[in-house]
Amino acid sequence: MQLAPSANVAALAMVPAAALLGSDLPTDSVCLDGARDPNTVLARLRSAAATPGPLFVYLSGRLTADRRGRLYLALAGTTRAAVRYTALPWDWLESELRGRPAGMTTVLLDLAADADAWPSLREYRGLPGLSHAEVYGVVCPPGFAAGDGAVSGYTRHWIEQLRRGPARPGDVQLHALAAGAAGLPPGALVLPTAHELDSRSAPQSDPYRSDPYRSDPYRPGGQGRPGDGGGPVSARTADSASVSIAGPTPDSTAVPTAGVVVGPPLDEVTGGDPRPYIHALATGGRHLEAAALARVWEEHVRHTYGFSSMEAVEWAEIRADLARMAGDFPLATGLWIGACRARLVGQGVAGREVHAAAAGALYCWTQLKDRASVVESGPELVDLLRALPALDPRLLRLTQARLDALRAPGLPRAVHT
């Protein structure tokens, strides 16, 4: 069992509606627990989608696919041989939500994909459809460690973030922090992608780009970063309706299924940049959470722009400086070296960012106190410095001298140079 949808729903039900929704307005809620007939689910969804007010849909359970690769949300009676007749077609969800006004529909997902659905998700590079809704959530791949029937990490951390303070964060912030702290398995699909978040964020001034010499809290090169955009958001004032649908756990049709929905969602999403929040976590001493969140966003960018894109390199640099702040200098050194090599290929030897990355790598390498770590990463750093003739030549000489000295036999493992 990879997910326990009923546990997720029960946890959400314990959160006061005002905290969950950011509004004290009356709300109609519908929960479909253990539904077996896709037409029954469709009727409920159609009724909810017809409301003139905002709609919030929470889905938890298993994604599956038929032999043609068409995606479905598994229901309580879904079997592999009868997916087409016992599960809810994913495109039905898109069809029912398509006619709703823009900005009036939010879909929150906490799903696991089985082996039949995962290839389709990789082909689509995400979940298809739902273009008329704001979608947040995670889809875990097949085969990760089984759950214990408890609330899944993503839903649990979404709830915890809601409870942390009197002001409700925006959905983007809730999603980013929950995904970063959820302990997702490798390869998990996190929605939306970084590109989608960029396009969704409201326009805002950027003091770091207007002043290129203003310091960046992430890396020593002084490169610009977007402003935090952390202003308040307003709640909708219209009447609302909500619906929740969920399917069974991936490997068991005997476990009850559930979903929950409560509305209304927030009126707008602002401040989609997660970096100020990551930096705040790190400066507050929550290094593991900051590192986890940065890894999630790095995956976002890699899948959106490519593994060798400059956007991906920027997130590698952020992770490097987070490692430095946490005192993990071996990791920081490796990340800075990799980022510098990537920038060298894309920007050439004269690039300012190339030199900044090299400086980051060199600084972190000089902080290594373990002889094995110094010797392991030293040769690669020396090769990198040799490829940058514009750097002060003394840096290369001192680096080579330290490496040669620590390679000498008879030195203790812990070194201070």
C-alpha positions as CSV (number, residue, x, y, z in Angstrom):
1,M,0.0,0.0,0.0
2,Q,1.6,3.3,-1.1
3,L,-1.2,5.7,-0.2
4,A,-4.0,5.7,2.3
5,P,-6.6,8.1,0.9
6,S,-9.0,7.7,3.8
7,A,-6.2,8.8,6.2
8,N,-5.5,11.8,4.1
9,V,-9.1,12.9,4.1
10,A,-9.5,12.3,7.8
11,A,-6.5,14.6,8.5
12,L,-7.9,17.3,6.3
13,A,-11.2,17.1,8.1
14,M,-9.4,18.0,11.3
15,V,-8.3,21.4,9.9
16,P,-10.7,24.3,10.5
17,A,-12.3,25.3,7.3
18,A,-11.1,28.9,7.7
19,A,-7.5,27.8,7.9
20,L,-7.8,25.3,5.1
21,L,-9.6,27.7,2.7
22,G,-8.6,31.1,3.9
23,S,-12.2,32.1,4.1
24,D,-15.1,32.0,6.6
25,L,-17.7,31.7,3.9
26,P,-20.2,28.8,4.1
27,T,-19.1,25.9,1.9
28,D,-20.9,22.9,0.4
29,S,-18.6,19.8,0.6
30,V,-19.0,16.4,-1.0
31,C,-16.8,13.4,-0.1
32,L,-16.8,10.3,-2.2
33,D,-15.4,7.4,-0.1
34,G,-15.1,4.0,-1.7
35,A,-17.0,4.9,-4.9
36,R,-17.2,2.0,-7.3
37,D,-19.2,3.4,-10.3
38,P,-17.5,6.0,-12.5
39,N,-20.8,7.4,-13.6
40,T,-21.8,8.1,-10.0
41,V,-18.5,10.0,-9.6
42,L,-19.1,11.8,-12.9
43,A,-22.6,13.0,-11.8
44,R,-21.2,14.4,-8.6
45,L,-18.4,16.1,-10.4
46,R,-20.7,17.6,-13.0
47,S,-23.0,18.9,-10.3
48,A,-20.1,20.6,-8.5
49,A,-18.6,22.0,-11.7
50,A,-21.9,23.7,-12.5
51,T,-21.7,25.9,-9.4
52,P,-21.2,29.6,-10.3
53,G,-18.7,30.0,-7.4
54,P,-15.2,28.8,-6.9
55,L,-14.5,25.0,-6.8
56,F,-11.8,23.1,-5.0
57,V,-11.2,19.4,-5.8
58,Y,-8.9,17.1,-3.8
59,L,-7.9,13.8,-5.3
60,S,-6.1,11.0,-3.5
61,G,-5.5,7.5,-4.7
62,R,-4.1,5.6,-7.6
63,L,-3.6,6.5,-11.2
64,T,-3.8,3.6,-13.7
65,A,-4.1,3.2,-17.5
66,D,-5.7,0.9,-20.0
67,R,-3.9,-0.9,-22.7
68,R,-3.9,2.1,-25.0
69,G,-2.3,4.3,-22.3
70,R,-5.4,6.3,-21.5
71,L,-5.2,7.5,-17.9
72,Y,-7.8,6.7,-15.2
73,L,-8.3,7.4,-11.5
74,A,-8.9,3.9,-10.0
75,L,-12.0,3.4,-7.9
76,A,-12.8,0.9,-5.2
77,G,-13.7,-1.9,-7.6
78,T,-11.1,-1.2,-10.3
79,T,-9.2,-4.2,-11.6
80,R,-6.5,-4.3,-14.3
81,A,-8.6,-6.3,-16.6
82,A,-11.6,-4.0,-16.4
83,V,-10.0,-0.5,-16.1
84,R,-12.2,1.0,-18.8
85,Y,-15.4,0.1,-17.0
86,T,-14.5,0.4,-13.3
87,A,-12.3,3.5,-13.1
88,L,-12.8,7.2,-13.8
89,P,-11.3,8.3,-17.1
90,W,-8.9,11.2,-16.5
91,D,-10.2,13.1,-19.5
92,W,-13.7,13.2,-17.9
93,L,-12.3,15.4,-15.2
94,E,-10.8,17.7,-17.8
95,S,-14.1,17.8,-19.7
96,E,-16.2,18.7,-16.8
97,L,-13.9,21.5,-15.6
98,R,-13.2,22.9,-19.0
99,G,-16.3,25.2,-19.1
100,R,-15.6,26.9,-15.8
101,P,-14.5,30.5,-15.6
102,A,-10.7,31.0,-15.6
103,G,-9.2,31.2,-12.1
104,M,-12.2,29.7,-10.4
105,T,-11.0,26.1,-10.1
106,T,-8.2,24.6,-7.9
107,V,-7.3,20.9,-8.0
108,L,-5.0,19.4,-5.3
109,L,-3.5,16.0,-6.0
110,D,-1.8,13.4,-3.8
111,L,-1.6,10.3,-6.0
112,A,0.5,7.2,-6.8
113,A,0.8,5.9,-10.3
114,D,0.9,2.1,-11.0
115,A,3.2,0.4,-13.5
116,D,0.5,0.8,-16.3
117,A,0.1,4.6,-15.8
118,W,3.7,5.6,-15.2
119,P,4.9,5.3,-18.8
120,S,2.1,7.6,-19.9
121,L,3.0,10.2,-17.3
122,R,6.6,10.2,-18.5
123,E,5.4,10.5,-22.1
124,Y,3.2,13.5,-21.2
125,R,5.9,14.9,-18.9
126,G,3.1,15.4,-16.4
127,L,-0.6,15.0,-16.1
128,P,-2.5,15.9,-19.3
129,G,-5.5,18.1,-19.4
130,L,-6.8,20.3,-16.5
131,S,-5.6,23.3,-18.4
132,H,-8.6,25.3,-17.0
133,A,-7.7,24.7,-13.4
134,E,-4.8,25.6,-11.1
135,V,-3.2,22.2,-10.3
136,Y,-1.0,21.4,-7.3
137,G,0.2,18.1,-6.1
138,V,2.5,15.1,-6.4
139,V,2.4,11.7,-8.2
140,C,4.6,9.1,-6.8
141,P,6.1,6.4,-9.1
142,P,5.4,2.7,-8.8
143,G,7.5,0.5,-6.6
144,F,8.5,3.0,-3.8
145,A,8.5,1.9,-0.2
146,A,5.1,0.8,1.0
147,G,3.1,3.1,3.3
148,D,1.8,2.2,6.8
149,G,-1.7,3.5,6.4
150,A,-0.7,7.0,7.8
151,V,-1.3,10.3,6.2
152,S,1.0,10.7,3.2
153,G,3.9,13.2,3.5
154,Y,2.6,15.7,1.0
155,T,-0.9,16.1,2.4
156,R,0.5,16.1,6.0
157,H,3.0,18.9,5.3
158,W,0.3,20.9,3.4
159,I,-1.8,20.8,6.6
160,E,1.2,21.6,8.8
161,Q,2.0,24.7,6.8
162,L,-1.6,25.8,7.2
163,R,-1.3,25.5,11.0
164,R,2.0,27.3,11.4
165,G,0.8,30.9,11.5
166,P,-2.3,33.1,11.6
167,A,-1.9,34.2,8.0
168,R,-2.7,31.6,5.3
169,P,0.1,31.2,2.8
170,G,-0.8,31.2,-0.9
171,D,-1.3,27.9,-2.7
172,V,2.0,28.2,-4.4
173,Q,3.9,28.5,-1.1
174,L,1.9,25.7,0.5
175,H,2.7,23.4,-2.5
176,A,6.4,24.3,-2.6
177,L,7.0,23.8,1.1
178,A,4.9,20.6,1.3
179,A,6.6,19.1,-1.7
180,G,10.0,20.0,-0.3
181,A,9.4,18.5,3.1
182,A,7.4,15.4,2.1
183,G,10.3,13.0,1.5
184,L,9.1,12.1,-1.9
185,P,10.7,9.0,-3.6
186,P,13.2,9.6,-6.5
187,G,11.5,10.4,-9.7
188,A,8.2,11.6,-8.2
189,L,6.2,13.9,-10.4
190,V,5.7,17.3,-8.8
191,L,3.0,19.6,-10.3
192,P,3.1,22.3,-11.5
193,T,6.4,22.5,-13.2
194,A,8.7,25.5,-12.5
195,H,7.8,26.9,-16.0
196,E,4.1,26.7,-15.2
197,L,4.7,28.5,-11.8
198,D,6.6,31.2,-13.6
199,S,3.7,31.8,-16.0
200,R,1.2,31.7,-13.2
201,S,2.9,34.2,-10.9
202,A,1.6,37.8,-10.9
203,P,3.9,40.4,-12.4
204,Q,6.1,42.1,-9.8
205,S,9.0,44.4,-9.6
206,D,12.4,42.9,-9.2
207,P,14.9,45.0,-7.3
208,Y,17.7,42.4,-7.8
209,R,17.6,42.7,-11.6
210,S,17.3,46.5,-11.4
211,D,20.4,46.6,-9.3
212,P,22.8,43.8,-10.6
213,Y,25.3,44.5,-7.8
214,R,22.9,43.9,-5.0
215,S,23.9,40.8,-3.1
216,D,22.3,37.4,-3.6
217,P,21.7,35.4,-0.4
218,Y,22.3,32.2,-2.2
219,R,25.7,32.4,-3.8
220,P,28.9,34.4,-3.6
221,G,28.8,35.7,-7.2
222,G,26.4,38.5,-6.4
223,Q,24.0,37.4,-9.2
224,G,20.5,38.6,-9.3
225,R,17.4,36.8,-8.0
226,P,13.7,37.6,-8.1
227,G,12.1,39.4,-5.2
228,D,10.2,37.3,-2.7
229,G,6.8,38.5,-3.8
230,G,5.4,37.3,-0.4
231,G,2.5,39.8,-0.2
232,P,-1.0,38.8,1.1
233,V,-3.6,37.3,-1.2
234,S,-7.3,37.9,-1.0
235,A,-10.0,35.2,-0.6
236,R,-12.9,35.0,-3.0
237,T,-16.2,36.4,-1.8
238,A,-18.6,34.3,-4.1
239,D,-20.6,31.3,-3.0
240,S,-18.7,28.1,-3.3
241,A,-19.0,24.4,-3.9
242,S,-16.5,21.6,-3.6
243,V,-16.1,18.0,-4.4
244,S,-13.6,15.3,-3.6
245,I,-12.8,12.1,-5.4
246,A,-10.3,9.3,-4.6
247,G,-9.3,5.9,-5.7
248,P,-8.0,2.7,-3.9
249,T,-4.5,2.2,-2.9
250,P,-2.2,1.0,-5.7
251,D,-1.9,-2.6,-4.7
252,S,-5.1,-3.3,-2.8
253,T,-8.8,-2.9,-3.7
254,A,-9.9,-3.9,-0.2
255,V,-8.8,-0.6,1.4
256,P,-11.5,2.1,1.4
257,T,-11.0,5.1,-0.8
258,A,-11.7,8.7,-0.1
259,G,-11.3,12.2,-1.1
260,V,-12.3,15.5,0.3
261,V,-13.2,18.9,-0.9
262,V,-13.8,22.2,0.6
263,G,-13.8,25.6,-1.1
264,P,-13.4,28.4,-1.9
265,P,-9.8,28.6,-3.1
266,L,-7.8,31.8,-3.0
267,D,-8.5,34.5,-5.5
268,E,-5.0,34.8,-7.0
269,V,-1.6,33.3,-6.6
270,T,1.3,35.7,-6.0
271,G,4.9,35.3,-5.1
272,G,5.6,32.0,-7.0
273,D,9.3,32.2,-6.4
274,P,10.2,29.6,-3.7
275,R,13.8,30.8,-3.2
276,P,13.2,33.3,-0.4
277,Y,11.4,30.6,1.5
278,I,14.2,28.2,1.0
279,H,16.7,30.8,2.2
280,A,14.6,31.6,5.2
281,L,14.6,27.9,6.2
282,A,18.4,27.7,5.8
283,T,19.1,30.8,7.8
284,G,16.7,29.6,10.5
285,G,18.7,26.4,10.9
286,R,16.3,24.1,9.1
287,H,18.9,22.9,6.7
288,L,17.4,19.5,5.8
289,E,14.1,21.0,4.9
290,A,15.8,23.7,2.8
291,A,17.9,21.1,1.0
292,A,14.9,18.9,0.3
293,L,12.9,21.7,-1.1
294,A,15.7,22.9,-3.3
295,R,16.1,19.3,-4.7
296,V,12.4,19.3,-5.6
297,W,12.6,22.6,-7.4
298,E,15.8,21.5,-9.2
299,E,13.9,18.5,-10.6
300,H,11.1,20.9,-11.7
301,V,13.5,22.9,-13.7
302,R,15.4,20.0,-15.1
303,H,12.3,18.4,-16.5
304,T,11.1,21.7,-17.8
305,Y,14.2,23.3,-19.3
306,G,16.6,20.3,-19.6
307,F,19.3,18.9,-17.3
308,S,22.0,21.1,-18.8
309,S,20.0,24.3,-19.0
310,M,21.2,27.4,-17.2
311,E,18.0,27.4,-15.2
312,A,19.0,23.9,-13.8
313,V,22.5,25.2,-13.2
314,E,21.2,28.0,-11.1
315,W,19.4,25.5,-8.9
316,A,22.5,23.4,-8.6
317,E,24.3,26.6,-7.3
318,I,21.5,27.2,-4.8
319,R,21.9,23.7,-3.5
320,A,25.7,24.2,-3.3
321,D,25.3,27.3,-1.2
322,L,22.7,25.6,1.0
323,A,25.2,22.8,1.6
324,R,27.8,25.4,2.5
325,M,25.5,27.1,5.0
326,A,24.8,23.6,6.5
327,G,28.6,22.9,6.8
328,D,28.5,20.1,4.2
329,F,31.5,21.2,2.3
330,P,32.2,18.0,0.4
331,L,28.7,18.2,-1.2
332,A,29.0,22.0,-1.7
333,T,32.4,21.5,-3.4
334,G,31.1,18.9,-5.8
335,L,28.0,20.9,-6.7
336,W,30.0,24.1,-7.4
337,I,32.4,22.2,-9.6
338,G,29.6,20.7,-11.6
339,A,27.8,24.0,-11.9
340,C,31.1,25.7,-13.0
341,R,31.7,23.1,-15.7
342,A,28.2,23.4,-17.0
343,R,28.5,27.2,-17.2
344,L,31.9,26.9,-18.8
345,V,30.3,24.9,-21.7
346,G,27.4,27.3,-22.1
347,Q,29.1,30.7,-21.4
348,G,32.8,30.3,-22.1
349,V,35.8,31.1,-20.0
350,A,35.1,34.8,-19.6
351,G,31.6,34.5,-18.1
352,R,31.1,36.3,-14.8
353,E,29.0,33.5,-13.5
354,V,31.6,30.9,-14.5
355,H,34.2,32.7,-12.3
356,A,31.7,33.0,-9.4
357,A,31.0,29.3,-9.5
358,A,34.8,28.6,-9.6
359,A,35.2,30.8,-6.6
360,G,32.5,29.0,-4.7
361,A,34.1,25.6,-5.5
362,L,37.5,26.8,-4.4
363,Y,36.3,28.3,-1.2
364,C,34.3,25.2,-0.1
365,W,37.3,23.0,-1.1
366,T,39.6,25.0,1.2
367,Q,37.1,24.4,4.1
368,L,37.5,20.6,3.8
369,K,39.3,19.2,6.8
370,D,39.2,15.5,5.8
371,R,42.2,14.4,3.8
372,A,40.3,11.9,1.7
373,S,37.7,14.5,0.7
374,V,40.5,17.0,-0.3
375,V,42.3,14.5,-2.4
376,E,39.2,13.2,-4.0
377,S,37.9,16.5,-5.3
378,G,41.2,18.3,-5.7
379,P,42.2,17.0,-9.1
380,E,38.9,18.0,-10.7
381,L,39.1,21.4,-9.1
382,V,42.7,21.9,-10.4
383,D,41.6,20.9,-13.9
384,L,38.7,23.4,-13.7
385,L,41.0,26.3,-12.6
386,R,43.4,25.5,-15.4
387,A,40.5,25.9,-17.9
388,L,40.0,29.5,-16.7
389,P,43.1,31.5,-17.7
390,A,41.6,34.8,-16.6
391,L,41.6,33.8,-12.9
392,D,44.4,34.9,-10.7
393,P,47.2,32.3,-11.4
394,R,48.1,32.2,-7.7
395,L,44.8,30.4,-7.1
396,L,45.8,27.5,-9.3
397,R,49.3,27.4,-7.7
398,L,48.1,27.4,-4.2
399,T,45.4,24.8,-5.0
400,Q,47.9,22.5,-6.6
401,A,50.4,22.9,-3.7
402,R,47.8,22.0,-1.1
403,L,46.7,19.0,-3.1
404,D,50.3,17.8,-3.6
405,A,51.0,18.3,0.1
406,L,48.0,16.3,1.2
407,R,48.8,13.5,-1.3
408,A,52.1,12.9,0.5
409,P,52.1,9.7,2.6
410,G,52.1,9.7,6.4
411,L,49.7,12.6,6.9
412,P,46.8,12.2,9.4
413,R,43.3,11.9,8.0
414,A,42.1,15.2,9.5
415,V,44.1,18.1,8.2
416,H,44.1,21.9,8.8
417,T,45.6,24.0,6.1
